[in-house]
Amino acid sequence: MNAWRVRLPGPIDSGPLEWAPCPIPEPGPGELLVRVLACGVCRTDLHVAEGDLPVHRAGVVPGHEVVGEVVALGAKASGFAAGDRVGIAWLRETCGVCRFCLRGSENLCPRSRYTGWDADGGYAEFSTVPADYALPLPTGYSAADAAPLLCAGIIGYRALRRAALPPGGRLGIYGFGGSAHLAAQLALAEGAEVHVMTRDPAARELATALGAASVQGAADPPPAPLDSAILFAPVGTLVPPALAALDRGGVLAIAGIHLSAIPELDYARHLFQEREIRSVTANTRADAREFLALASRYRLEVTTHPYDLAAADRALADLAHGRFTGAAVLIP
């Protein structure tokens, strides 16, 4: 098979990825071998390729929004059969015995491992996944449309819940890419009033088309105080204006795994009156199951841009330079 590997982390325009033939992986005990049908392109993949996230394994294959077909099962793997369509997401393995796992917070497990960072992911024609972490997929979505649900969708869902949006409340969304455009639809379906802040004209058009109550520039104030906000853009300078836009008791959730430096905050303006900042760290399998059930119920509109698998480096460069809205998806 052919696959992309992180040859030498660095700026995406410097060619940190290498496209080369490699053996089809063998499923280990408890694992599934999956033929990749589609793999979403996530900003986390870009952070791994560029070295913003320190390399966990040299030469790793990125990609953790994988829709595939089971072609073989390793010893003692159960719950799936050859021919089943499954999803492979970011969270790949946890210890199951630490205090975080035992209290239902497996996303905080100190021994957690991740697809496309600790183990090879979906920028390839085949991949493996522990059967216990493979996800059944909702019906009604093509492989290309289902792929972004597996990280952009799941993380957006966790960020929405971390933002503690009250019923019928006002939600601010900062940045409007693959994850944000799915979280916005879910919030709207649940009765929220959504305000979008983004610098990209095409993203503003998409937000308006999806039903946002207002759309303005990335750091502009919304027309009314917000009950909750989510920062999807990995831009720390947007934290102060997002906090300033919150009403009393408002919560800002920061959705990304990587964020540039946050400027100095003013306590009275940004945090007083019980405003909060919360980070989002990966997701649990419960998050994934809950979100995919909601995606089945609401039938989200997924804005995708297909690329041939062999053009993954171009897809990541286009993501880095903001050349598309929604989500890029690789098709082998």
KEKE-3310 file (N, C-alpha, C; in steps of 0.2 Angstrom, whole numbers, plus 5000, padded with zeros to 4 digits):
npx = (5004:5001:5007:5007:5020:5027:5040:5050:5047:5041:5038:5023:5025:5037:5038:5036:5031:5031:5027:5026:5028:5023:5022:5006:4998:4997:4984:4984:4982:4966:4963:4957:4959:4957:4951:4954:4942:4939:4947:4947:4954:4962:4966:4974:4982:4990:4997:5004:5012:5019:5026:5021:5015:5024:5033:5028:5031:5043:5041:5027:5011:4999:4982:4966:4952:4944:4936:4931:4932:4930:4942:4949:4951:4960:4967:4956:4948:4933:4915:4914:4913:4920:4918:4910:4906:4916:4922:4937:4944:4952:4956:4964:4968:4967:4971:4962:4962:4966:4963:4956:4951:4942:4933:4926:4932:4941:4947:4957:4967:4983:4990:4985:4983:4985:4978:4987:4996:5003:5001:5000:4989:4976:4981:4983:4981:4977:4973:4974:4965:4961:4948:4939:4939:4935:4922:4904:4895:4884:4870:4865:4875:4888:4904:4914:4907:4905:4918:4923:4915:4921:4931:4932:4918:4915:4924:4920:4907:4911:4917:4906:4898:4907:4906:4895:4882:4867:4849:4842:4851:4864:4877:4893:4905:4921:4931:4928:4929:4931:4927:4919:4908:4900:4898:4890:4879:4873:4871:4862:4851:4848:4841:4849:4855:4866:4881:4894:4911:4923:4937:4937:4930:4922:4919:4911:4900:4896:4892:4882:4873:4870:4863:4867:4864:4871:4886:4903:4919:4934:4939:4929:4916:4901:4883:4876:4878:4886:4881:4889:4904:4914:4931:4938:4948:4966:4971:4978:4977:4964:4957:4956:4946:4935:4932:4928:4917:4908:4893:4888:4894:4897:4904:4919:4925:4940:4944:4954:4969:4981:4987:4991:5001:4993:4988:4990:4978:4965:4958:4946:4939:4939:4937:4931:4914:4911:4915:4922:4936:4938:4947:4948:4951:4955:4943:4930:4925:4912:4907:4909:4900:4888:4888:4888:4876:4867:4871:4865:4852:4849:4854:4866:4873:4887:4901:4912:4928:4935:4950:4962:4970:4984:4987:4988:4997:4995:4982:4984:4992:4983:4974:4982:4984:4971:4963:4950:4933:4924:4928:4942:4944:4952:4953:4956)
npy = (4994:5012:5026:5041:5048:5057:5064:5074:5085:5101:5117:5117:5120:5117:5103:5092:5079:5063:5053:5036:5019:5005:4991:4983:4985:4973:4967:4968:4958:4960:4970:4978:4977:4989:4994:5009:5021:5034:5049:5062:5078:5085:5100:5096:5086:5094:5101:5091:5087:5099:5100:5107:5100:5089:5076:5060:5047:5043:5045:5043:5039:5051:5056:5055:5054:5043:5034:5018:5001:4985:4973:4962:4953:4954:4942:4938:4950:4958:4961:4967:4963:4956:4967:4977:4994:5006:5019:5027:5036:5050:5046:5032:5023:5019:5017:5011:5009:5019:5033:5043:5036:5027:5036:5040:5049:5046:5053:5061:5052:5047:5038:5038:5035:5040:5041:5043:5050:5043:5031:5023:5032:5037:5042:5034:5018:5007:5004:5001:4998:4997:4986:4989:5003:5007:5014:5013:5019:5033:5031:5036:5045:5048:5041:5051:5062:5057:5056:5069:5070:5062:5068:5083:5084:5077:5083:5096:5094:5090:5102:5111:5106:5108:5122:5125:5129:5137:5132:5138:5148:5161:5159:5161:5159:5157:5158:5148:5134:5117:5110:5120:5123:5112:5111:5122:5120:5109:5116:5126:5117:5113:5124:5136:5153:5158:5166:5171:5174:5177:5179:5175:5178:5168:5159:5166:5168:5154:5152:5161:5155:5144:5148:5157:5170:5182:5188:5192:5201:5192:5197:5205:5213:5204:5207:5206:5202:5186:5170:5159:5154:5147:5144:5140:5143:5142:5153:5163:5177:5179:5176:5186:5196:5187:5183:5196:5197:5189:5187:5190:5176:5169:5156:5152:5140:5132:5125:5119:5108:5114:5131:5147:5160:5168:5184:5196:5196:5206:5207:5212:5216:5204:5192:5194:5193:5180:5174:5161:5151:5137:5122:5110:5093:5081:5068:5057:5040:5039:5053:5052:5042:5048:5060:5055:5049:5060:5066:5057:5059:5073:5075:5082:5095:5093:5101:5098:5095:5086:5077:5068:5054:5054:5068:5073:5081:5093:5096:5098:5110:5119:5119:5125:5138:5143:5140:5135:5132:5123:5106:5097:5081:5066:5054:5038)
npz = (5000:4999:5008:5018:5028:5042:5039:5042:5054:5051:5044:5033:5020:5018:5015:5025:5025:5018:5004:5001:4997:5008:5019:5021:5036:5050:5059:5077:5092:5097:5088:5073:5056:5044:5028:5021:5017:5017:5024:5035:5035:5048:5058:5068:5063:5055:5065:5070:5059:5057:5069:5080:5089:5099:5091:5094:5089:5078:5060:5059:5053:5049:5053:5058:5057:5051:5040:5036:5030:5038:5035:5041:5056:5071:5083:5096:5094:5094:5091:5079:5061:5046:5033:5039:5041:5049:5061:5064:5077:5085:5099:5104:5113:5131:5148:5157:5170:5178:5189:5182:5171:5178:5183:5172:5164:5153:5143:5150:5154:5159:5152:5139:5122:5104:5088:5073:5079:5091:5085:5069:5057:5046:5034:5023:5014:5021:5038:5056:5071:5088:5092:5103:5102:5090:5080:5077:5063:5059:5049:5033:5029:5017:5015:5014:5019:5032:5038:5043:5054:5064:5071:5070:5072:5084:5093:5092:5098:5111:5115:5114:5125:5135:5136:5142:5138:5141:5140:5125:5124:5120:5109:5105:5092:5088:5074:5060:5054:5050:5062:5069:5060:5061:5075:5076:5069:5077:5089:5085:5081:5093:5098:5101:5100:5088:5086:5075:5074:5063:5052:5038:5023:5015:5025:5032:5024:5023:5037:5038:5029:5036:5046:5056:5068:5068:5060:5060:5060:5066:5079:5082:5092:5097:5093:5105:5122:5126:5132:5131:5124:5111:5106:5092:5083:5082:5090:5101:5104:5102:5114:5124:5118:5116:5129:5134:5127:5134:5144:5161:5171:5160:5150:5142:5131:5125:5111:5104:5102:5102:5105:5101:5110:5124:5127:5140:5153:5159:5174:5179:5168:5160:5167:5180:5188:5187:5175:5165:5159:5150:5145:5132:5131:5121:5119:5125:5123:5126:5123:5109:5105:5109:5101:5088:5088:5089:5077:5068:5071:5068:5055:5050:5039:5030:5025:5013:5005:4993:4991:4982:4990:4987:4987:4999:5005:4999:5003:5017:5016:5010:5020:5030:5024:5023:5012:5010:5015:5028:5028:5023:5014:5012:4999:4995)
capx = (5000:5005:5005:5011:5023:5030:5048:5054:5042:5042:5032:5020:5027:5044:5038:5038:5028:5034:5023:5030:5025:5024:5018:4999:4999:4994:4980:4987:4977:4960:4963:4954:4962:4952:4953:4952:4937:4940:4950:4947:4961:4961:4971:4979:4987:4994:5001:5009:5017:5023:5030:5018:5014:5030:5033:5028:5034:5046:5038:5020:5006:4994:4975:4962:4945:4945:4930:4934:4928:4934:4944:4952:4951:4966:4965:4951:4944:4925:4910:4913:4914:4922:4913:4907:4909:4918:4926:4943:4944:4958:4957:4965:4969:4968:4973:4956:4962:4968:4957:4953:4947:4937:4928:4923:4936:4946:4951:4962:4971:4990:4993:4981:4987:4981:4978:4990:5002:5006:5000:4998:4982:4972:4983:4985:4976:4974:4975:4972:4961:4958:4940:4936:4939:4931:4915:4899:4894:4877:4868:4863:4881:4893:4911:4917:4904:4905:4924:4924:4911:4925:4935:4929:4911:4916:4928:4915:4902:4913:4918:4899:4896:4911:4904:4889:4877:4860:4844:4840:4856:4868:4883:4898:4909:4927:4934:4923:4931:4927:4923:4915:4902:4896:4895:4885:4872:4871:4868:4855:4846:4845:4838:4853:4856:4873:4885:4900:4917:4929:4940:4937:4923:4919:4917:4905:4895:4894:4889:4875:4869:4868:4858:4869:4860:4875:4892:4907:4926:4937:4939:4923:4911:4894:4878:4873:4882:4886:4881:4894:4908:4919:4936:4940:4954:4971:4974:4978:4975:4956:4954:4953:4939:4930:4930:4925:4910:4903:4889:4890:4893:4898:4910:4923:4929:4945:4943:4960:4974:4987:4985:4997:5001:4987:4990:4989:4971:4963:4954:4939:4936:4939:4936:4926:4907:4911:4917:4927:4939:4939:4950:4945:4956:4953:4936:4929:4921:4905:4906:4909:4893:4882:4888:4886:4868:4864:4872:4860:4845:4848:4857:4870:4876:4895:4904:4918:4932:4938:4957:4965:4975:4991:4988:4987:5002:4992:4976:4986:4994:4977:4971:4986:4983:4964:4960:4944:4929:4922:4933:4945:4943:4956:4949:4961)
capy = (5000:5018:5030:5047:5048:5063:5063:5078:5090:5108:5121:5112:5122:5114:5096:5088:5073:5059:5048:5031:5012:5002:4985:4983:4983:4967:4968:4964:4956:4964:4975:4977:4979:4993:4997:5016:5023:5042:5051:5069:5082:5089:5104:5092:5083:5100:5102:5085:5088:5105:5100:5111:5094:5085:5069:5054:5042:5045:5042:5041:5041:5055:5055:5052:5055:5038:5029:5012:4994:4980:4967:4957:4954:4951:4938:4940:4956:4956:4967:4969:4958:4959:4971:4982:5001:5008:5025:5027:5043:5052:5042:5025:5018:5021:5011:5008:5008:5025:5037:5047:5031:5025:5041:5042:5054:5043:5058:5063:5046:5049:5033:5038:5035:5043:5039:5048:5053:5038:5025:5026:5034:5036:5045:5027:5014:5003:5006:4997:5001:4992:4985:4993:5010:5008:5017:5012:5026:5034:5030:5042:5049:5045:5040:5057:5066:5054:5057:5074:5069:5058:5072:5089:5084:5075:5088:5102:5092:5091:5109:5114:5104:5111:5129:5125:5134:5136:5131:5144:5154:5164:5155:5164:5154:5161:5153:5144:5129:5110:5108:5125:5123:5106:5112:5128:5116:5106:5121:5128:5112:5112:5130:5141:5158:5157:5172:5169:5178:5174:5184:5173:5180:5162:5156:5171:5166:5148:5153:5164:5150:5138:5150:5161:5176:5187:5186:5198:5199:5188:5200:5210:5211:5202:5212:5205:5198:5179:5166:5154:5155:5142:5147:5135:5146:5141:5160:5165:5184:5180:5174:5192:5198:5182:5184:5202:5197:5185:5190:5187:5169:5165:5151:5151:5134:5133:5118:5116:5105:5119:5138:5152:5163:5172:5190:5197:5197:5211:5203:5216:5216:5197:5186:5195:5191:5173:5172:5156:5148:5130:5119:5104:5089:5075:5066:5050:5036:5041:5058:5050:5039:5053:5065:5052:5048:5066:5067:5053:5062:5080:5075:5088:5097:5093:5104:5094:5097:5080:5077:5062:5053:5056:5075:5075:5087:5099:5097:5102:5117:5123:5121:5130:5145:5145:5141:5132:5132:5117:5101:5093:5074:5062:5048:5034)
capz = (5000:4999:5014:5020:5034:5044:5038:5047:5056:5049:5040:5029:5013:5017:5013:5031:5024:5013:5001:5000:4998:5014:5020:5024:5043:5052:5065:5083:5096:5099:5083:5067:5050:5040:5022:5022:5012:5017:5030:5035:5036:5054:5060:5073:5058:5053:5070:5070:5053:5058:5075:5085:5094:5098:5088:5098:5086:5071:5054:5060:5047:5052:5051:5064:5055:5046:5038:5033:5030:5041:5031:5045:5064:5075:5089:5102:5092:5094:5091:5072:5057:5040:5029:5043:5040:5055:5061:5068:5079:5088:5105:5102:5119:5137:5152:5160:5178:5182:5193:5177:5167:5182:5185:5166:5161:5150:5139:5154:5155:5158:5147:5133:5115:5099:5081:5069:5084:5094:5081:5062:5056:5040:5027:5020:5011:5026:5045:5061:5077:5093:5091:5108:5101:5084:5081:5072:5060:5058:5042:5029:5027:5013:5018:5014:5024:5039:5040:5048:5061:5069:5076:5070:5075:5091:5097:5093:5103:5118:5117:5116:5131:5140:5136:5147:5135:5144:5135:5122:5126:5115:5109:5101:5089:5085:5069:5057:5050:5050:5068:5070:5056:5064:5082:5075:5067:5083:5094:5082:5081:5100:5100:5103:5095:5087:5083:5072:5073:5058:5047:5031:5019:5013:5031:5034:5020:5026:5043:5037:5026:5040:5051:5061:5069:5066:5057:5060:5060:5071:5085:5083:5097:5094:5094:5111:5127:5125:5137:5131:5118:5109:5102:5087:5079:5087:5090:5108:5104:5102:5120:5128:5115:5117:5136:5135:5124:5138:5149:5168:5172:5154:5149:5136:5130:5120:5108:5100:5106:5101:5105:5102:5117:5126:5129:5147:5154:5164:5179:5180:5161:5157:5172:5185:5187:5187:5169:5165:5153:5150:5140:5129:5130:5117:5120:5128:5119:5127:5119:5102:5104:5110:5096:5082:5088:5087:5070:5065:5072:5065:5049:5049:5033:5031:5020:5012:4999:4992:4988:4982:4995:4985:4987:5006:5007:4996:5007:5023:5014:5009:5027:5033:5021:5023:5005:5009:5021:5030:5030:5017:5015:5007:4996:4992)
cpx = (5004:5002:5009:5014:5026:5037:5052:5049:5045:5037:5030:5023:5034:5044:5039:5035:5031:5029:5027:5026:5027:5020:5011:5000:4995:4990:4983:4981:4972:4959:4959:4958:4956:4955:4950:4948:4938:4943:4950:4953:4959:4967:4976:4984:4992:4999:5006:5014:5022:5028:5027:5017:5020:5029:5033:5031:5036:5042:5031:5016:5001:4987:4971:4954:4944:4938:4933:4930:4933:4935:4947:4951:4957:4963:4961:4948:4937:4921:4909:4915:4917:4917:4909:4910:4910:4922:4932:4944:4951:4960:4958:4965:4969:4969:4967:4956:4964:4962:4953:4948:4941:4932:4924:4926:4942:4950:4957:4967:4978:4993:4989:4986:4982:4983:4982:4995:5006:5006:4998:4991:4980:4975:4987:4980:4973:4977:4972:4969:4960:4950:4936:4935:4937:4924:4910:4897:4887:4876:4866:4869:4886:4900:4914:4914:4904:4912:4925:4920:4916:4930:4932:4922:4912:4919:4923:4910:4905:4914:4911:4897:4900:4909:4898:4884:4870:4855:4842:4845:4860:4875:4887:4903:4915:4931:4928:4925:4927:4924:4918:4908:4898:4893:4890:4879:4869:4868:4862:4850:4843:4842:4842:4853:4863:4876:4892:4905:4922:4931:4939:4930:4919:4916:4911:4899:4892:4890:4882:4870:4866:4863:4860:4865:4864:4882:4897:4914:4928:4937:4934:4919:4904:4889:4875:4878:4881:4885:4887:4898:4913:4925:4939:4947:4960:4975:4973:4975:4967:4953:4952:4946:4934:4927:4926:4918:4905:4899:4891:4889:4895:4904:4913:4927:4933:4946:4949:4965:4981:4984:4991:4996:4995:4990:4988:4981:4970:4957:4947:4936:4935:4936:4931:4919:4907:4911:4922:4930:4940:4943:4947:4951:4954:4945:4936:4925:4913:4903:4905:4902:4888:4882:4885:4878:4865:4865:4867:4853:4844:4851:4861:4873:4884:4897:4911:4921:4936:4945:4959:4970:4982:4992:4987:4991:4999:4986:4979:4989:4988:4974:4975:4985:4976:4961:4953:4940:4927:4928:4936:4945:4948:4952:4955:4959)
cpy = (5006:5022:5036:5046:5055:5062:5067:5084:5097:5111:5117:5114:5119:5106:5091:5081:5069:5053:5042:5024:5009:4996:4987:4981:4976:4969:4964:4961:4961:4970:4973:4980:4982:4995:5004:5018:5031:5043:5059:5072:5087:5094:5101:5089:5088:5101:5097:5086:5094:5105:5104:5106:5090:5078:5064:5048:5044:5041:5040:5043:5045:5053:5051:5053:5050:5034:5024:5006:4989:4975:4961:4958:4951:4946:4941:4947:4954:4962:4969:4963:4961:4962:4976:4989:5004:5015:5024:5035:5044:5048:5035:5020:5022:5015:5008:5007:5014:5029:5041:5042:5029:5029:5043:5047:5051:5048:5061:5058:5048:5044:5033:5038:5037:5041:5044:5052:5048:5031:5027:5027:5032:5039:5039:5024:5009:5006:5001:5001:4996:4992:4989:5000:5012:5010:5015:5019:5026:5033:5036:5047:5045:5045:5047:5062:5064:5056:5063:5074:5066:5062:5079:5089:5082:5080:5094:5100:5093:5098:5113:5112:5107:5119:5130:5130:5132:5135:5138:5150:5156:5161:5159:5159:5158:5156:5149:5139:5122:5109:5113:5124:5117:5108:5118:5124:5113:5111:5124:5123:5111:5119:5136:5147:5159:5164:5170:5175:5175:5179:5182:5174:5174:5159:5160:5169:5159:5149:5156:5159:5145:5141:5155:5167:5182:5184:5192:5196:5195:5191:5205:5208:5209:5207:5212:5201:5190:5175:5161:5156:5149:5145:5141:5137:5145:5148:5163:5173:5185:5178:5181:5195:5193:5182:5190:5202:5193:5189:5188:5180:5165:5161:5151:5144:5134:5125:5115:5113:5109:5126:5142:5156:5168:5178:5191:5199:5202:5207:5206:5215:5209:5192:5188:5194:5184:5170:5166:5154:5141:5127:5113:5099:5082:5074:5059:5047:5038:5048:5057:5047:5044:5058:5061:5050:5054:5068:5063:5056:5069:5080:5082:5089:5097:5096:5101:5096:5090:5081:5070:5061:5055:5064:5077:5081:5094:5101:5101:5109:5121:5124:5126:5137:5147:5145:5137:5133:5125:5112:5098:5085:5071:5056:5044:5032)
cpz = (5000:5005:5015:5027:5036:5044:5042:5048:5054:5046:5034:5022:5012:5016:5019:5030:5018:5011:4999:5001:5005:5015:5023:5031:5045:5059:5071:5087:5098:5094:5077:5061:5045:5034:5022:5016:5011:5024:5030:5037:5042:5055:5065:5068:5056:5059:5071:5065:5054:5064:5080:5091:5093:5096:5094:5095:5079:5065:5055:5054:5051:5050:5056:5063:5049:5046:5034:5033:5033:5036:5035:5052:5067:5080:5094:5100:5091:5093:5083:5068:5050:5036:5032:5041:5047:5055:5066:5070:5082:5094:5103:5107:5125:5142:5156:5167:5182:5185:5188:5173:5172:5184:5178:5162:5157:5145:5143:5156:5154:5153:5141:5127:5110:5092:5077:5073:5087:5089:5074:5061:5049:5034:5024:5017:5016:5033:5050:5067:5082:5092:5097:5107:5094:5085:5076:5070:5059:5051:5039:5027:5022:5017:5019:5019:5031:5042:5045:5054:5066:5073:5076:5073:5082:5096:5098:5098:5110:5120:5118:5123:5137:5141:5140:5144:5138:5138:5132:5122:5119:5115:5104:5098:5086:5081:5067:5052:5051:5056:5070:5067:5058:5070:5081:5074:5073:5088:5091:5082:5088:5103:5102:5098:5094:5083:5081:5071:5069:5053:5040:5028:5017:5019:5033:5030:5022:5032:5042:5034:5031:5046:5056:5062:5067:5064:5057:5060:5066:5078:5087:5089:5094:5096:5101:5116:5126:5132:5137:5124:5117:5105:5098:5084:5085:5088:5097:5109:5104:5109:5124:5124:5116:5125:5137:5132:5129:5143:5156:5168:5166:5154:5142:5135:5124:5117:5105:5105:5106:5101:5105:5108:5118:5129:5137:5148:5159:5168:5178:5173:5159:5161:5177:5183:5185:5179:5169:5159:5155:5144:5138:5128:5127:5118:5123:5123:5120:5123:5111:5101:5104:5104:5089:5082:5087:5080:5066:5065:5068:5058:5047:5042:5033:5025:5019:5005:4998:4989:4987:4987:4994:4986:4994:5008:5005:5001:5013:5022:5013:5015:5030:5031:5020:5016:5004:5015:5022:5031:5023:5019:5010:5005:4993:4985)
residu = (MET:ASN:ALA:TRP:ARG:VAL:ARG:LEU:PRO:GLY:PRO:ILE:ASP:SER:GLY:PRO:LEU:GLU:TRP:ALA:PRO:CYS:PRO:ILE:PRO:GLU:PRO:GLY:PRO:GLY:GLU:LEU:LEU:VAL:ARG:VAL:LEU:ALA:CYS:GLY:VAL:CYS:ARG:THR:ASP:LEU:HIS:VAL:ALA:GLU:GLY:ASP:LEU:PRO:VAL:HIS:ARG:ALA:GLY:VAL:VAL:PRO:GLY:HIS:GLU:VAL:VAL:GLY:GLU:VAL:VAL:ALA:LEU:GLY:ALA:LYS:ALA:SER:GLY:PHE:ALA:ALA:GLY:ASP:ARG:VAL:GLY:ILE:ALA:TRP:LEU:ARG:GLU:THR:CYS:GLY:VAL:CYS:ARG:PHE:CYS:LEU:ARG:GLY:SER:GLU:ASN:LEU:CYS:PRO:ARG:SER:ARG:TYR:THR:GLY:TRP:ASP:ALA:ASP:GLY:GLY:TYR:ALA:GLU:PHE:SER:THR:VAL:PRO:ALA:ASP:TYR:ALA:LEU:PRO:LEU:PRO:THR:GLY:TYR:SER:ALA:ALA:ASP:ALA:ALA:PRO:LEU:LEU:CYS:ALA:GLY:ILE:ILE:GLY:TYR:ARG:ALA:LEU:ARG:ARG:ALA:ALA:LEU:PRO:PRO:GLY:GLY:ARG:LEU:GLY:ILE:TYR:GLY:PHE:GLY:GLY:SER:ALA:HIS:LEU:ALA:ALA:GLN:LEU:ALA:LEU:ALA:GLU:GLY:ALA:GLU:VAL:HIS:VAL:MET:THR:ARG:ASP:PRO:ALA:ALA:ARG:GLU:LEU:ALA:THR:ALA:LEU:GLY:ALA:ALA:SER:VAL:GLN:GLY:ALA:ALA:ASP:PRO:PRO:PRO:ALA:PRO:LEU:ASP:SER:ALA:ILE:LEU:PHE:ALA:PRO:VAL:GLY:THR:LEU:VAL:PRO:PRO:ALA:LEU:ALA:ALA:LEU:ASP:ARG:GLY:GLY:VAL:LEU:ALA:ILE:ALA:GLY:ILE:HIS:LEU:SER:ALA:ILE:PRO:GLU:LEU:ASP:TYR:ALA:ARG:HIS:LEU:PHE:GLN:GLU:ARG:GLU:ILE:ARG:SER:VAL:THR:ALA:ASN:THR:ARG:ALA:ASP:ALA:ARG:GLU:PHE:LEU:ALA:LEU:ALA:SER:ARG:TYR:ARG:LEU:GLU:VAL:THR:THR:HIS:PRO:TYR:ASP:LEU:ALA:ALA:ALA:ASP:ARG:ALA:LEU:ALA:ASP:LEU:ALA:HIS:GLY:ARG:PHE:THR:GLY:ALA:ALA:VAL:LEU:ILE:PRO)
# end
